[in-house]
């Protein structure tokens, strides 16, 4: 009976484990595997040997093409199986050969035939660009307008379910509304603060404190750190795979210290086992960027040396060179050479000035405001931060953008232990999030090349300015309370304004006003504004010709 149940588990793992990565079983005779650019494929290897501590075994695939070599770590997936998870940004023929601690798998080999990507909205992994080092790009050269959304408990929505019904519904909403990244945890347990009593009437929205979900054996309450829980990661594969299917980036925080997780002690065998396994298992996904820990140096848990060591482990194990950051501005500021982009957290009211200072300090790195204290209200009081009004939260996101940084939206109904995956299907008296505000933000910068804009605070009076010399454009963000916002400084002398036009953008509705000719007069532009005093709006000036 024990043998039959083990066989059933093995079959189920092959059929259901791999999310949206295609699977090739090496028992098949055909060793040539055809995949598209940036498609993720699993090659499964089966050992006949009795292996002790299989998670500790080191296995690698040496992938060779056109003189280039990748040493990709395999990961153990239970039932004496190891997986080579592979994707490629380059087309062509790739050969692989397996070697490592499991003797009967040594010498296994095969061929990947990588063909050109045919998926319209797929552009590859997120990378840096030498000519524009302060912006994000996809591997195909397209700019990546990083508009993130926090959902720490995304991994738990459909745990132990055969489908991803809730997960897909929420990801569809995010995709529809212009979000292209989720800031998320691999695992988190529960919050330490008091929960809204209203949650007792809606337990379907509570995901904290579940002891049936844990990346190790046992549970968070009673952990067994001797091995990892393959079922947990098989489910997580599906989540990351669905995000990849929708071209949504996973900003993957490997640790979190303030959510009551019963982690193994730092630098122990179990600690390293978990951390390395995450990197091995998810590095092939082009939609992954690494973050060592949420608020890495808060709460007295970790040291700078420990975080630096974790970054070194990522760099050593990740054969795909995915981007790395740390959710801790203090660490990023003092160890900027160790991270690929700067993650900043700041709740102060003068957020724009703070982000400008970060931008000035690190002009050759992308800047990402990962948390600004704006947590839009929800039907439950989850964690209000300092700003809950939807328009105030939106403004803080625009403050980041107009300082030349990328940004993140938090909604209290999804960011932490409370996850309302279908907010627009809730009762009428439930608060509905203003996701559409961010849909309009994304659509604006689909029309305007954010990668060519730089903040120019010398031009500001009381609004915020972005200047695009290359395309002859200026943007002015004008808060609704402003009576007049003037162009300041000598910048006006550097352009011919004869062909310039002006147009307004409504940040709440996404509407554009008519286009008018621009007449360069003192404070000329602001008295004409279709929504003056009603909403924050953005003035778009086009057609500037440089005279320098």
PLY file of the C-alpha trace (Angstrom):
ply
format ascii 1.0
element vertex 548
property float x
property float y
property float z
element edge 547
property int vertex1
property int vertex2
end_header
0.00 0.00 0.00
2.86 2.34 0.83
4.42 1.59 -2.57
1.18 2.40 -4.42
0.71 5.72 -2.61
4.30 6.68 -3.41
3.76 5.86 -7.08
0.58 7.94 -7.14
2.42 10.87 -5.60
5.14 10.55 -8.24
2.61 10.52 -11.10
0.79 13.52 -9.66
4.05 15.43 -9.32
4.77 14.87 -13.02
1.27 15.87 -14.13
0.61 18.85 -11.90
3.84 20.14 -10.43
5.41 22.25 -13.04
3.04 25.15 -13.42
3.38 26.65 -16.86
6.86 25.32 -17.52
6.71 22.70 -20.24
8.02 19.32 -19.09
10.26 16.80 -20.82
10.81 13.41 -19.19
14.29 12.06 -19.93
12.88 8.54 -20.09
11.60 9.65 -23.50
13.90 8.75 -26.38
13.84 12.16 -28.05
16.65 14.28 -26.60
15.97 17.28 -28.82
13.69 19.77 -27.11
12.22 22.67 -29.07
11.34 25.80 -27.10
10.71 29.45 -27.91
12.80 32.35 -26.67
11.98 33.08 -22.98
9.76 30.03 -22.70
10.44 28.00 -19.54
11.01 24.27 -19.89
11.62 21.56 -17.28
13.74 18.51 -18.08
13.13 15.78 -15.47
15.87 13.31 -14.53
15.17 10.15 -12.51
17.80 8.46 -10.36
17.62 4.76 -9.48
19.97 5.16 -6.55
19.07 5.55 -2.91
20.14 9.10 -2.12
20.53 10.45 1.40
19.84 14.16 1.92
18.90 14.68 -1.74
18.26 18.42 -1.26
21.92 18.84 -0.38
23.21 17.21 -3.55
24.75 19.47 -6.16
23.87 18.79 -9.76
24.62 21.03 -12.73
23.82 21.24 -16.41
26.59 22.62 -18.56
24.75 24.36 -21.41
26.92 25.32 -24.37
26.14 27.40 -27.47
28.35 29.48 -29.76
31.25 29.36 -27.35
29.17 30.52 -24.37
28.68 28.30 -21.34
26.08 28.33 -18.57
26.36 26.15 -15.48
22.75 25.83 -14.39
22.01 24.15 -11.05
19.39 21.42 -11.03
16.97 21.19 -8.10
15.52 18.18 -6.32
11.76 17.70 -6.72
11.04 14.60 -4.65
10.69 10.96 -5.67
14.34 10.71 -6.73
13.84 13.31 -9.46
16.01 16.31 -10.31
14.91 19.06 -12.67
16.84 21.16 -15.14
14.69 24.27 -15.57
15.73 26.18 -18.64
14.92 29.25 -20.68
16.95 31.20 -23.21
17.14 34.77 -24.47
19.12 33.67 -27.52
17.86 31.53 -30.38
19.78 28.62 -31.79
21.03 25.17 -30.83
22.13 24.56 -27.22
23.66 21.35 -25.92
23.62 20.30 -22.27
25.49 17.73 -20.20
24.68 16.76 -16.59
27.25 16.28 -13.84
27.34 16.29 -10.06
26.78 14.29 -6.88
24.18 11.81 -8.23
26.33 9.33 -10.11
23.76 7.64 -12.33
22.67 11.03 -13.76
26.20 12.05 -14.74
26.66 12.19 -18.50
22.96 12.63 -19.28
22.77 15.00 -22.20
20.50 16.54 -24.76
19.81 19.47 -27.07
17.61 22.55 -26.87
16.50 24.11 -30.14
15.50 27.66 -29.27
13.28 29.39 -31.82
12.25 33.03 -32.05
9.62 34.30 -29.63
6.15 34.55 -31.16
4.24 35.92 -28.15
3.39 39.54 -28.90
3.78 41.00 -25.40
6.79 38.90 -24.32
10.09 40.76 -24.23
12.32 38.69 -21.95
13.88 39.30 -18.56
14.45 42.66 -16.88
17.99 43.95 -17.44
20.13 47.06 -17.15
21.21 49.18 -20.10
24.73 50.60 -20.35
23.67 53.67 -22.34
20.73 54.48 -20.02
21.78 52.89 -16.73
19.10 54.59 -14.64
16.22 52.85 -16.43
14.91 49.28 -16.68
14.76 47.46 -19.99
13.66 44.07 -21.26
16.17 41.77 -22.90
14.84 42.67 -26.35
15.66 46.36 -25.73
12.12 47.52 -24.96
11.77 49.86 -21.97
10.21 48.27 -18.88
7.95 50.78 -17.13
8.09 49.22 -13.69
4.66 49.72 -12.09
4.47 47.43 -9.08
1.75 46.15 -6.74
2.35 44.58 -3.34
0.72 41.21 -2.55
2.77 39.35 0.05
0.40 36.39 0.42
-0.09 35.68 -3.29
1.43 32.21 -2.78
-1.44 31.22 -0.44
-4.54 32.08 -2.50
-5.14 28.66 -4.04
-2.80 26.53 -1.98
-3.67 22.79 -2.14
-6.20 23.50 -4.92
-6.03 21.85 -8.33
-6.53 25.16 -10.11
-5.50 28.77 -9.62
-8.96 30.30 -9.81
-8.40 33.07 -7.25
-4.83 33.71 -8.28
-5.76 34.04 -11.94
-8.65 36.37 -11.13
-6.41 38.74 -9.17
-3.58 38.61 -11.72
-6.08 39.32 -14.49
-7.22 42.42 -12.58
-3.65 43.61 -12.15
-2.81 42.99 -15.78
-5.97 44.75 -16.95
-5.10 47.80 -14.86
-1.52 48.24 -16.00
0.46 46.68 -13.16
3.40 44.68 -14.46
5.13 43.61 -11.24
4.07 42.06 -7.94
6.19 42.64 -4.84
5.69 39.36 -3.01
7.11 36.91 -0.50
8.11 33.33 -1.17
6.54 32.60 2.21
5.11 34.56 5.11
3.00 33.50 8.07
0.96 36.14 9.89
0.88 39.74 11.07
1.71 40.83 14.60
-0.67 43.77 14.77
-4.34 43.71 15.78
-6.72 42.51 13.08
-9.97 44.18 12.09
-12.90 42.46 13.90
-14.87 42.64 10.63
-12.60 39.90 9.25
-14.39 37.39 11.49
-17.47 37.89 9.32
-15.43 37.24 6.17
-12.90 34.49 6.93
-12.55 33.86 3.19
-10.36 36.99 3.03
-7.95 35.92 5.80
-4.76 34.12 4.77
-2.57 34.68 7.80
-1.82 32.01 10.39
-2.31 28.98 8.15
-0.30 25.99 9.38
-1.04 23.92 6.28
1.31 26.09 4.20
5.05 25.91 4.91
8.20 25.62 2.75
9.84 23.16 5.15
8.47 19.90 6.51
6.13 20.22 9.45
4.45 23.58 9.94
5.34 27.11 10.98
4.13 26.26 14.48
6.04 22.98 14.61
8.75 23.12 11.94
10.95 20.29 10.73
13.98 21.91 9.11
15.52 18.62 8.00
14.10 18.95 4.46
11.98 21.15 2.23
8.31 20.70 1.39
8.20 19.91 -2.32
4.41 20.36 -2.43
4.82 23.98 -1.36
7.21 24.71 -4.20
5.17 22.77 -6.75
2.31 25.13 -5.99
4.59 28.15 -6.07
5.74 27.06 -9.54
2.17 27.46 -10.72
1.93 30.97 -9.30
5.20 32.15 -10.87
4.27 30.35 -14.09
0.91 32.12 -14.27
2.63 35.45 -13.70
5.05 34.61 -16.50
2.11 33.71 -18.71
0.71 37.22 -18.09
4.15 38.89 -18.36
3.96 40.12 -14.76
7.31 40.32 -12.98
7.75 38.66 -9.60
9.76 40.94 -7.31
10.57 37.99 -5.12
11.44 38.71 -1.49
13.07 35.51 -0.22
12.78 36.40 3.47
10.52 38.54 5.66
11.32 39.16 9.32
8.18 40.78 10.81
5.47 38.32 9.78
5.96 35.70 12.51
7.78 33.21 10.31
9.60 30.49 12.23
12.77 30.67 10.15
15.79 28.44 10.88
18.70 30.23 12.51
20.83 32.30 10.19
23.70 30.58 8.38
22.60 27.13 9.47
22.39 24.26 7.01
18.59 24.62 6.87
18.79 28.38 6.27
21.22 27.97 3.38
19.26 25.01 2.01
16.05 27.07 1.74
17.72 30.17 0.32
19.79 28.33 -2.29
16.82 26.19 -3.30
14.68 29.23 -4.09
17.44 30.62 -6.30
17.98 27.29 -8.04
14.31 26.70 -8.67
13.19 30.12 -9.98
16.20 31.60 -11.76
15.12 30.33 -15.18
11.94 32.42 -15.10
12.58 35.64 -17.06
9.93 37.39 -14.95
11.89 37.13 -11.68
13.98 39.76 -9.91
15.56 38.92 -6.54
15.09 40.75 -3.26
16.91 39.23 -0.29
14.38 40.30 2.34
11.55 42.66 3.00
12.89 45.44 5.26
16.12 43.50 5.49
17.84 45.38 8.33
14.74 46.19 10.37
13.66 44.26 13.46
17.18 43.31 14.59
17.16 39.99 12.75
19.89 40.31 10.12
23.22 42.10 9.79
24.72 43.84 6.77
27.25 41.03 6.54
24.47 38.44 6.40
22.60 40.29 3.64
25.84 40.69 1.68
26.45 36.96 2.04
22.96 36.24 0.69
23.64 38.43 -2.34
26.89 36.55 -2.96
24.99 33.26 -2.82
22.52 34.55 -5.42
25.31 35.70 -7.73
27.09 32.38 -7.40
24.03 30.19 -8.03
22.05 32.23 -10.57
23.25 31.25 -14.05
20.77 33.69 -15.63
22.01 36.81 -13.82
18.60 38.12 -12.76
18.61 41.55 -11.14
19.19 41.77 -7.38
18.09 44.38 -4.83
17.36 44.65 -1.10
14.19 46.10 0.42
16.24 48.38 2.63
17.44 51.81 1.54
20.07 51.92 4.25
21.68 48.78 2.87
21.36 49.89 -0.76
22.83 53.29 0.06
25.90 51.94 1.85
26.35 48.89 -0.43
25.24 50.22 -3.79
27.92 48.24 -5.61
26.28 44.99 -4.45
22.79 45.68 -5.84
21.60 46.21 -9.41
19.03 48.84 -8.50
18.25 50.97 -5.47
15.13 50.16 -3.45
14.00 53.08 -1.30
11.37 53.24 1.43
10.24 56.63 2.69
7.00 57.80 4.32
7.78 61.48 4.76
5.50 64.16 3.39
8.21 65.72 1.14
8.60 62.42 -0.71
9.43 64.11 -4.00
12.46 65.86 -2.51
13.67 62.64 -0.89
13.41 60.70 -4.15
15.24 63.49 -6.01
18.07 63.19 -3.51
18.24 59.42 -4.06
18.24 59.97 -7.81
21.06 62.54 -7.51
23.11 60.24 -5.29
22.76 57.26 -7.66
22.44 58.70 -11.19
23.60 55.47 -12.86
21.20 53.03 -11.21
17.45 52.56 -11.55
15.61 53.87 -8.47
12.57 52.01 -7.19
10.36 53.35 -4.41
9.19 50.08 -2.92
7.16 51.62 -0.10
6.04 55.21 0.51
3.52 54.86 3.33
0.53 55.24 1.01
-1.74 52.28 1.67
-5.09 52.81 -0.01
-8.06 52.09 2.24
-10.06 48.86 1.96
-13.17 47.36 3.59
-10.88 46.30 6.44
-8.38 48.33 8.40
-5.34 46.16 7.78
-2.32 48.44 8.07
-3.15 52.10 7.38
0.36 53.54 7.24
0.35 57.35 6.94
-1.84 57.87 3.87
-5.03 55.99 2.95
-6.93 58.32 0.63
-6.76 56.94 -2.91
-5.92 60.28 -4.51
-3.21 60.97 -1.93
-1.69 57.54 -2.59
-1.81 58.18 -6.33
-0.10 61.53 -5.90
2.72 59.92 -3.94
3.27 57.49 -6.79
3.46 60.38 -9.25
5.91 62.15 -6.93
8.21 59.18 -7.39
7.79 59.12 -11.16
8.45 62.85 -11.49
11.62 62.38 -9.46
12.73 59.90 -12.13
12.04 56.78 -10.05
9.75 53.77 -10.44
7.02 53.07 -7.93
4.66 50.69 -6.09
0.97 50.74 -5.16
-0.35 49.18 -1.96
-4.01 48.38 -1.36
-4.85 47.24 2.16
-7.24 44.67 0.72
-4.43 42.66 -0.91
-1.02 43.73 0.36
-0.77 41.63 3.53
-2.68 38.82 5.27
-6.02 40.06 3.92
-6.44 39.22 0.25
-9.69 40.14 -1.51
-8.89 38.57 -4.85
-12.19 39.72 -6.44
-12.86 43.20 -4.97
-15.30 44.25 -7.68
-17.52 41.25 -6.96
-17.93 42.15 -3.27
-21.10 43.65 -1.71
-21.98 47.21 -2.68
-21.02 48.60 0.73
-17.47 47.22 0.40
-14.87 49.77 -0.65
-13.61 49.16 -4.19
-9.95 49.95 -4.95
-9.05 52.61 -7.49
-6.95 50.34 -9.69
-8.07 52.34 -12.72
-5.97 55.30 -11.55
-2.89 53.20 -12.23
-4.26 51.91 -15.50
-4.33 55.54 -16.63
-0.79 56.10 -15.31
0.48 53.14 -17.31
-1.38 54.21 -20.44
0.12 57.70 -20.21
3.65 56.34 -20.23
2.85 53.94 -23.03
2.24 57.05 -25.11
5.17 59.01 -23.64
8.68 57.45 -23.46
9.44 57.51 -19.72
12.93 56.19 -20.42
13.79 59.49 -22.16
12.56 61.76 -19.36
14.67 63.14 -16.52
13.57 65.24 -13.55
14.47 68.92 -13.86
13.61 70.45 -10.48
15.17 73.80 -11.40
12.07 74.35 -13.57
9.57 73.72 -10.79
7.68 76.38 -8.94
5.21 74.31 -6.91
4.53 71.49 -9.33
6.84 68.75 -10.59
8.67 68.59 -13.90
10.10 65.97 -16.26
12.13 67.02 -19.29
12.73 64.96 -22.43
15.29 66.77 -24.57
15.54 63.96 -27.09
11.88 64.11 -28.09
11.32 67.81 -27.34
8.84 67.26 -24.52
8.12 68.58 -21.03
5.68 67.31 -18.43
4.36 69.31 -15.48
2.48 67.56 -12.68
0.08 70.12 -11.21
-1.66 69.35 -7.88
-5.33 70.35 -7.89
-4.77 72.90 -5.11
-2.40 74.95 -7.25
-3.64 78.22 -8.67
-0.59 78.75 -10.89
2.53 76.73 -11.68
5.24 78.57 -13.58
8.19 77.44 -15.63
11.27 78.64 -13.80
14.92 79.06 -14.69
16.71 79.62 -17.97
15.58 76.35 -19.52
13.13 78.22 -21.73
16.05 79.88 -23.53
17.40 76.52 -24.67
14.39 75.68 -26.86
12.51 77.11 -29.81
8.86 77.22 -28.73
7.29 78.26 -32.04
5.94 74.78 -32.84
5.20 73.78 -29.24
1.79 72.44 -28.27
0.08 71.90 -24.93
-2.35 69.27 -23.73
-3.67 68.20 -20.31
-4.00 64.70 -18.85
-6.53 63.88 -16.12
-4.82 61.57 -13.59
-8.14 60.17 -12.26
-10.01 59.48 -15.50
-7.19 59.13 -18.04
-8.79 61.76 -20.28
-6.71 63.97 -22.55
-7.76 67.51 -23.35
-7.65 68.95 -26.85
-4.23 69.94 -28.18
-3.59 73.67 -28.42
-0.70 75.78 -29.60
1.60 76.86 -26.80
2.09 80.61 -26.34
5.13 81.28 -24.21
3.86 83.86 -21.77
4.35 84.14 -18.03
2.11 81.57 -16.32
0.23 81.32 -19.61
-0.48 77.62 -19.48
-2.26 77.11 -16.19
-5.39 79.31 -16.43
-6.53 77.01 -19.26
-7.07 73.65 -17.63
-10.29 71.65 -18.16
-10.36 70.22 -14.62
-8.83 73.09 -12.71
-9.21 72.72 -8.96
-10.89 69.32 -9.33
-8.08 66.81 -9.95
-4.32 66.60 -10.17
-3.44 66.99 -13.83
-0.37 66.76 -16.03
0.51 69.35 -18.63
2.14 67.83 -21.72
4.23 70.17 -23.86
5.38 68.76 -27.19
7.24 70.10 -30.19
10.17 71.81 -28.46
13.23 72.29 -30.63
16.62 72.52 -28.97
18.70 75.57 -29.90
21.87 74.38 -28.09
0 1
1 2
2 3
3 4
4 5
5 6
6 7
7 8
8 9
9 10
10 11
11 12
12 13
13 14
14 15
15 16
16 17
17 18
18 19
19 20
20 21
21 22
22 23
23 24
24 25
25 26
26 27
27 28
28 29
29 30
30 31
31 32
32 33
33 34
34 35
35 36
36 37
37 38
38 39
39 40
40 41
41 42
42 43
43 44
44 45
45 46
46 47
47 48
48 49
49 50
50 51
51 52
52 53
53 54
54 55
55 56
56 57
57 58
58 59
59 60
60 61
61 62
62 63
63 64
64 65
65 66
66 67
67 68
68 69
69 70
70 71
71 72
72 73
73 74
74 75
75 76
76 77
77 78
78 79
79 80
80 81
81 82
82 83
83 84
84 85
85 86
86 87
87 88
88 89
89 90
90 91
91 92
92 93
93 94
94 95
95 96
96 97
97 98
98 99
99 100
100 101
101 102
102 103
103 104
104 105
105 106
106 107
107 108
108 109
109 110
110 111
111 112
112 113
113 114
114 115
115 116
116 117
117 118
118 119
119 120
120 121
121 122
122 123
123 124
124 125
125 126
126 127
127 128
128 129
129 130
130 131
131 132
132 133
133 134
134 135
135 136
136 137
137 138
138 139
139 140
140 141
141 142
142 143
143 144
144 145
145 146
146 147
147 148
148 149
149 150
150 151
151 152
152 153
153 154
154 155
155 156
156 157
157 158
158 159
159 160
160 161
161 162
162 163
163 164
164 165
165 166
166 167
167 168
168 169
169 170
170 171
171 172
172 173
173 174
174 175
175 176
176 177
177 178
178 179
179 180
180 181
181 182
182 183
183 184
184 185
185 186
186 187
187 188
188 189
189 190
190 191
191 192
192 193
193 194
194 195
195 196
196 197
197 198
198 199
199 200
200 201
201 202
202 203
203 204
204 205
205 206
206 207
207 208
208 209
209 210
210 211
211 212
212 213
213 214
214 215
215 216
216 217
217 218
218 219
219 220
220 221
221 222
222 223
223 224
224 225
225 226
226 227
227 228
228 229
229 230
230 231
231 232
232 233
233 234
234 235
235 236
236 237
237 238
238 239
239 240
240 241
241 242
242 243
243 244
244 245
245 246
246 247
247 248
248 249
249 250
250 251
251 252
252 253
253 254
254 255
255 256
256 257
257 258
258 259
259 260
260 261
261 262
262 263
263 264
264 265
265 266
266 267
267 268
268 269
269 270
270 271
271 272
272 273
273 274
274 275
275 276
276 277
277 278
278 279
279 280
280 281
281 282
282 283
283 284
284 285
285 286
286 287
287 288
288 289
289 290
290 291
291 292
292 293
293 294
294 295
295 296
296 297
297 298
298 299
299 300
300 301
301 302
302 303
303 304
304 305
305 306
306 307
307 308
308 309
309 310
310 311
311 312
312 313
313 314
314 315
315 316
316 317
317 318
318 319
319 320
320 321
321 322
322 323
323 324
324 325
325 326
326 327
327 328
328 329
329 330
330 331
331 332
332 333
333 334
334 335
335 336
336 337
337 338
338 339
339 340
340 341
341 342
342 343
343 344
344 345
345 346
346 347
347 348
348 349
349 350
350 351
351 352
352 353
353 354
354 355
355 356
356 357
357 358
358 359
359 360
360 361
361 362
362 363
363 364
364 365
365 366
366 367
367 368
368 369
369 370
370 371
371 372
372 373
373 374
374 375
375 376
376 377
377 378
378 379
379 380
380 381
381 382
382 383
383 384
384 385
385 386
386 387
387 388
388 389
389 390
390 391
391 392
392 393
393 394
394 395
395 396
396 397
397 398
398 399
399 400
400 401
401 402
402 403
403 404
404 405
405 406
406 407
407 408
408 409
409 410
410 411
411 412
412 413
413 414
414 415
415 416
416 417
417 418
418 419
419 420
420 421
421 422
422 423
423 424
424 425
425 426
426 427
427 428
428 429
429 430
430 431
431 432
432 433
433 434
434 435
435 436
436 437
437 438
438 439
439 440
440 441
441 442
442 443
443 444
444 445
445 446
446 447
447 448
448 449
449 450
450 451
451 452
452 453
453 454
454 455
455 456
456 457
457 458
458 459
459 460
460 461
461 462
462 463
463 464
464 465
465 466
466 467
467 468
468 469
469 470
470 471
471 472
472 473
473 474
474 475
475 476
476 477
477 478
478 479
479 480
480 481
481 482
482 483
483 484
484 485
485 486
486 487
487 488
488 489
489 490
490 491
491 492
492 493
493 494
494 495
495 496
496 497
497 498
498 499
499 500
500 501
501 502
502 503
503 504
504 505
505 506
506 507
507 508
508 509
509 510
510 511
511 512
512 513
513 514
514 515
515 516
516 517
517 518
518 519
519 520
520 521
521 522
522 523
523 524
524 525
525 526
526 527
527 528
528 529
529 530
530 531
531 532
532 533
533 534
534 535
535 536
536 537
537 538
538 539
539 540
540 541
541 542
542 543
543 544
544 545
545 546
546 547
